[in-house]
Amino acid sequence: MLSTRFTELVGCDVPLQQAPMGLLAPPGLALAVARAGGVGTVSAPIGAEPRALAAQLDAWVDGSAGALAVNFITEHVDPAAVAVAGARVRMVDFFWNTPHAKLVDAAHEGGALVNWQVGSLPDAVLAAEAGADVVTVQGREAGGHVRGDTPLLPLLAAVVRAVDVPVLAAGGIAESRALAAVLAAGAAGARIGTRFLATSESGTHPEYVLALLAAGPESTEITDGFADCPMCATLPRARVLRSAITAVAAVDGEAVGTVSTGDGDQPLPPRAGMPPHKDVHGQIHAMALYAGSGVEHVTAVRPAADVVRELAEGAEALLRAW
């Protein structure tokens, strides 16, 4: 198997973390990835309250499943909620906020490792100085919200030289050749999102999945066209399918669809930052269809375990050949 500093630290078999993707990555997907040897990740609600988060995690966390992670985003993070997550999963994960030692300490207090995703060399150094056990570098090739503007490989090289902790690579990695390339370039693993949208366990809307499967090379673009979201308030930059940018520009009206909630169906305005999960209805093709630059390699819906195995075995074979 592919043993790296990351697998040895976390205790997983495959140097791969499934990226947090909100409702597109439900607990079933995270558990499937963890059972296959990777790190499965779920997203904590923004501004999560400790007691409610504890109840949510207790309902699905399986201690025998393997390595699991909980992701927190934005600056609205309660250290008490972080400690709750840290007591229940192997790794606590942060993104879209400035690295801060108090959050790292809260996760460590709960017993978890900390992974901080960044988009620049200065933030990577800050994360390591704050005590993060792992740093993930996100290149501009990444799907969804993009923190920085540097291509992945140059950023990876700079960060690997600058910090002593294991570094994961994120952005455009959707097939084994790309995984092998970042491992060969010094990464201790990869953080992969888009490829897991087209899995049996994902929460992605079926029409969104079909759009991903139909996408070819050069079919994504970074845009501010879907800027109605909490993360967009500070930096409205996200990589989506170009087809979605064209489609939303043609929408005439105050809503592009609805989302089913406990309070009934709520309207979704055009340019909303919510990607369409299975409880969203309407003009799916004109919503935030987040996708990384490697989307052309997403060609079939497969069980998550098969994706993990194919990525790992393919990368291992390539590295041996190289």
C-alpha positions as CSV (number, residue, x, y, z in Angstrom):
1,M,0.0,0.0,0.0
2,L,0.9,3.7,-0.3
3,S,2.4,4.5,3.1
4,T,3.2,8.1,3.7
5,R,3.7,10.5,6.7
6,F,0.0,11.2,6.5
7,T,-1.2,7.5,6.6
8,E,1.2,6.8,9.5
9,L,0.0,9.9,11.5
10,V,-3.7,9.3,10.9
11,G,-3.7,5.6,10.9
12,C,-5.4,5.1,7.5
13,D,-4.3,2.8,4.6
14,V,-4.6,5.2,1.7
15,P,-3.1,8.8,1.5
16,L,-6.4,10.3,0.5
17,Q,-9.0,12.5,2.2
18,Q,-12.5,12.9,0.7
19,A,-13.1,16.6,0.7
20,P,-15.9,18.1,2.8
21,M,-18.7,19.2,0.5
22,G,-21.7,20.0,2.7
23,L,-24.9,18.0,1.9
24,L,-23.2,16.7,-1.2
25,A,-21.0,14.5,1.1
26,P,-23.4,12.9,3.6
27,P,-22.3,10.6,6.4
28,G,-22.8,7.5,4.2
29,L,-20.1,8.8,1.8
30,A,-17.7,9.6,4.6
31,L,-18.1,6.2,6.2
32,A,-17.7,4.4,2.8
33,V,-14.4,6.2,2.2
34,A,-13.2,5.5,5.7
35,R,-14.0,1.8,5.4
36,A,-12.1,1.7,2.1
37,G,-9.0,3.0,3.9
38,G,-9.1,6.8,3.2
39,V,-10.3,9.6,5.4
40,G,-14.0,10.3,5.2
41,T,-15.2,13.9,5.9
42,V,-18.4,15.6,6.8
43,S,-19.2,19.3,7.2
44,A,-20.3,20.8,10.5
45,P,-23.1,23.4,10.0
46,I,-21.8,26.9,10.0
47,G,-22.0,28.3,13.5
48,A,-22.7,24.8,14.9
49,E,-23.8,24.7,18.5
50,P,-21.9,22.1,20.6
51,R,-24.9,20.1,22.0
52,A,-26.6,19.9,18.6
53,L,-23.4,18.9,16.9
54,A,-22.7,16.2,19.5
55,A,-26.1,14.7,18.8
56,Q,-25.6,14.8,15.0
57,L,-22.2,13.1,15.3
58,D,-23.3,10.5,17.8
59,A,-26.1,9.5,15.4
60,W,-23.7,8.4,12.7
61,V,-20.1,8.1,13.8
62,D,-18.9,4.5,13.7
63,G,-15.7,4.1,15.6
64,S,-14.9,0.9,13.7
65,A,-15.3,2.5,10.3
66,G,-11.7,3.9,10.0
67,A,-10.5,7.5,10.0
68,L,-13.2,10.2,10.0
69,A,-13.0,14.0,9.9
70,V,-15.3,16.9,10.6
71,N,-14.8,20.2,8.7
72,F,-15.5,23.7,10.0
73,I,-15.6,26.7,7.7
74,T,-15.6,30.5,8.0
75,E,-14.7,32.5,11.1
76,H,-17.9,31.6,12.9
77,V,-16.5,28.6,14.8
78,D,-17.2,27.8,18.4
79,P,-14.2,26.2,20.1
80,A,-16.6,24.2,22.3
81,A,-18.1,22.7,19.1
82,V,-14.6,21.9,17.8
83,A,-13.8,20.1,21.1
84,V,-17.1,18.1,20.7
85,A,-16.0,17.0,17.2
86,G,-12.5,16.3,18.4
87,A,-13.7,13.8,20.9
88,R,-15.6,11.8,18.3
89,V,-13.5,11.7,15.1
90,R,-9.8,11.2,14.2
91,M,-9.3,14.6,12.6
92,V,-10.8,18.1,12.8
93,D,-10.6,20.1,9.6
94,F,-10.7,23.9,9.0
95,F,-11.0,26.0,5.8
96,W,-11.9,29.5,4.8
97,N,-10.7,31.1,8.1
98,T,-7.4,32.4,9.4
99,P,-5.3,29.7,11.2
100,H,-5.7,30.2,14.9
101,A,-4.1,28.3,17.8
102,K,-7.3,28.4,20.0
103,L,-9.2,26.3,17.5
104,V,-6.2,23.9,17.1
105,D,-6.0,23.6,20.9
106,A,-9.7,22.9,21.1
107,A,-9.5,20.0,18.7
108,H,-6.4,18.6,20.4
109,E,-8.2,18.9,23.7
110,G,-10.9,16.6,22.3
111,G,-8.2,14.1,21.2
112,A,-8.2,14.8,17.4
113,L,-5.5,15.7,14.9
114,V,-6.0,19.0,13.0
115,N,-5.8,19.6,9.3
116,W,-6.0,23.2,8.0
117,Q,-6.6,23.9,4.3
118,V,-5.0,27.0,2.9
119,G,-4.5,28.7,-0.4
120,S,-1.2,30.4,0.1
121,L,2.3,29.9,1.5
122,P,1.8,32.5,4.3
123,D,-1.3,30.8,5.5
124,A,0.4,27.4,5.4
125,V,3.1,28.7,7.6
126,L,0.5,30.3,10.0
127,A,-1.3,26.9,10.2
128,A,1.8,25.1,11.1
129,E,2.8,27.7,13.7
130,A,-0.7,27.5,15.2
131,G,-0.1,23.8,15.8
132,A,-1.9,22.1,12.9
133,D,-0.8,18.5,12.5
134,V,-1.5,18.5,8.7
135,V,-1.7,21.3,6.2
136,T,-3.7,21.0,2.9
137,V,-2.7,23.3,0.1
138,Q,-5.5,24.1,-2.3
139,G,-4.4,25.0,-5.9
140,R,-6.6,27.2,-8.1
141,E,-7.6,24.0,-10.0
142,A,-9.9,23.1,-7.1
143,G,-13.7,22.9,-7.5
144,G,-16.0,24.9,-5.3
145,H,-14.7,27.8,-3.2
146,V,-11.1,28.7,-4.1
147,R,-9.0,30.4,-1.4
148,G,-5.9,31.3,-3.4
149,D,-4.8,32.0,-7.0
150,T,-1.7,29.8,-7.3
151,P,-1.5,26.6,-9.4
152,L,-1.3,23.5,-7.2
153,L,2.2,22.2,-8.0
154,P,4.1,25.4,-7.4
155,L,2.2,26.0,-4.2
156,L,2.8,22.5,-3.1
157,A,6.5,22.7,-3.7
158,A,6.8,26.0,-1.7
159,V,4.8,24.7,1.3
160,V,6.6,21.4,1.5
161,R,9.9,23.3,1.8
162,A,8.5,25.7,4.4
163,V,6.7,23.4,6.9
164,D,7.6,20.3,8.8
165,V,4.1,18.7,9.0
166,P,2.6,16.4,6.3
167,V,1.1,18.3,3.4
168,L,-1.9,17.2,1.4
169,A,-2.5,18.5,-2.1
170,A,-6.0,19.6,-3.3
171,G,-7.2,20.8,-6.7
172,G,-7.9,19.0,-9.9
173,I,-7.0,15.5,-8.6
174,A,-9.6,13.1,-10.0
175,E,-7.6,10.2,-11.4
176,S,-4.6,8.1,-10.3
177,R,-2.1,9.8,-12.5
178,A,-2.7,13.1,-10.8
179,L,-2.6,11.4,-7.3
180,A,0.8,9.8,-8.3
181,A,2.1,13.2,-9.5
182,V,1.4,15.1,-6.3
183,L,2.9,12.2,-4.2
184,A,6.0,12.3,-6.4
185,A,6.2,16.0,-5.9
186,G,6.4,15.7,-2.1
187,A,2.7,15.6,-0.9
188,A,1.9,13.1,1.8
189,G,-1.5,12.6,0.3
190,A,-4.4,14.2,-1.6
191,R,-7.7,15.8,-0.8
192,I,-10.2,14.9,-3.4
193,G,-13.7,16.2,-3.9
194,T,-15.1,16.3,-7.4
195,R,-14.5,12.6,-8.1
196,F,-16.6,11.7,-5.0
197,L,-19.6,13.6,-6.3
198,A,-20.3,10.9,-8.8
199,T,-20.5,8.0,-6.3
200,S,-23.3,5.8,-5.2
201,E,-23.2,7.3,-1.7
202,S,-23.1,11.0,-2.6
203,G,-25.9,13.5,-2.0
204,T,-25.4,15.1,-5.4
205,H,-28.6,15.8,-7.4
206,P,-28.8,13.3,-10.4
207,E,-28.9,16.1,-13.0
208,Y,-25.7,17.6,-11.4
209,V,-24.1,14.2,-11.7
210,L,-25.0,13.9,-15.4
211,A,-23.5,17.4,-16.0
212,L,-20.3,16.2,-14.4
213,L,-20.2,13.0,-16.5
214,A,-20.7,15.1,-19.6
215,A,-18.0,17.6,-18.9
216,G,-14.8,17.5,-20.9
217,P,-11.4,19.2,-20.8
218,E,-11.4,23.0,-20.0
219,S,-15.1,22.9,-18.9
220,T,-14.7,24.7,-15.6
221,E,-14.0,28.4,-14.7
222,I,-13.5,30.4,-11.6
223,T,-16.3,32.9,-11.2
224,D,-18.1,35.3,-8.8
225,G,-21.4,34.4,-10.5
226,F,-22.7,32.3,-7.5
227,A,-21.9,34.7,-4.7
228,D,-24.9,34.4,-2.5
229,C,-23.4,32.3,0.3
230,P,-21.6,32.7,3.7
231,M,-18.1,32.0,2.2
232,C,-18.7,34.3,-0.7
233,A,-19.2,37.3,1.7
234,T,-15.4,37.5,2.2
235,L,-14.1,36.1,-1.2
236,P,-16.6,35.4,-4.0
237,R,-14.5,33.0,-6.0
238,A,-15.6,29.5,-6.9
239,R,-14.8,27.0,-9.7
240,V,-17.9,25.7,-11.4
241,L,-18.9,24.2,-14.8
242,R,-18.9,26.8,-17.5
243,S,-22.3,25.5,-18.6
244,A,-23.8,26.7,-15.3
245,I,-22.4,30.2,-15.8
246,T,-24.1,30.4,-19.2
247,A,-27.3,29.0,-17.9
248,V,-27.7,31.3,-14.9
249,A,-27.2,34.3,-17.0
250,A,-30.3,33.4,-19.0
251,V,-32.5,33.0,-15.9
252,D,-35.4,35.4,-15.8
253,G,-37.0,35.6,-12.4
254,E,-36.4,35.9,-8.7
255,A,-35.9,32.1,-8.1
256,V,-34.0,29.4,-9.9
257,G,-35.6,26.6,-7.8
258,T,-36.4,25.5,-4.3
259,V,-34.8,23.5,-1.5
260,S,-36.8,21.3,0.8
261,T,-36.2,22.0,4.5
262,G,-37.9,21.2,7.8
263,D,-39.9,24.4,7.3
264,G,-41.1,23.4,3.8
265,D,-39.8,24.4,0.4
266,Q,-37.7,27.6,0.4
267,P,-36.9,29.5,-2.8
268,L,-33.4,29.6,-4.2
269,P,-32.4,32.9,-5.8
270,P,-30.4,32.9,-9.0
271,R,-26.6,32.9,-8.3
272,A,-27.1,31.2,-4.9
273,G,-24.0,29.5,-3.7
274,M,-25.8,26.3,-2.7
275,P,-24.9,23.4,-5.0
276,P,-27.9,21.2,-5.9
277,H,-28.2,18.2,-3.6
278,K,-31.0,15.7,-3.7
279,D,-33.5,17.9,-1.9
280,V,-33.1,20.8,-4.4
281,H,-35.6,21.2,-7.3
282,G,-35.8,23.5,-10.3
283,Q,-33.4,24.6,-12.9
284,I,-30.5,22.4,-11.8
285,H,-28.4,23.3,-14.8
286,A,-28.4,26.9,-13.8
287,M,-27.2,26.4,-10.2
288,A,-23.8,26.3,-8.6
289,L,-22.4,23.2,-10.3
290,Y,-19.0,23.2,-8.5
291,A,-16.3,21.1,-10.2
292,G,-12.5,20.9,-10.3
293,S,-10.4,21.2,-13.4
294,G,-10.0,17.4,-13.5
295,V,-13.7,16.8,-14.0
296,E,-13.0,15.2,-17.4
297,H,-11.8,12.1,-15.6
298,V,-15.2,11.7,-13.9
299,T,-16.8,9.4,-16.3
300,A,-19.0,7.0,-14.3
301,V,-20.9,6.7,-11.1
302,R,-19.1,4.2,-8.9
303,P,-19.2,3.1,-5.2
304,A,-16.9,5.2,-3.1
305,A,-14.9,2.2,-2.1
306,D,-14.1,1.4,-5.8
307,V,-13.0,5.0,-6.4
308,V,-10.6,4.8,-3.4
309,R,-9.2,1.5,-4.5
310,E,-8.8,2.5,-8.2
311,L,-7.0,5.8,-7.2
312,A,-4.7,4.1,-4.8
313,E,-3.8,1.1,-6.9
314,G,-3.4,3.2,-10.0
315,A,-1.1,5.7,-8.3
316,E,1.0,2.9,-6.6
317,A,1.5,1.2,-10.0
318,L,2.5,4.5,-11.6
319,L,5.0,5.4,-8.9
320,R,6.6,2.0,-9.1
321,A,6.9,2.4,-12.9
322,W,8.4,5.8,-12.6
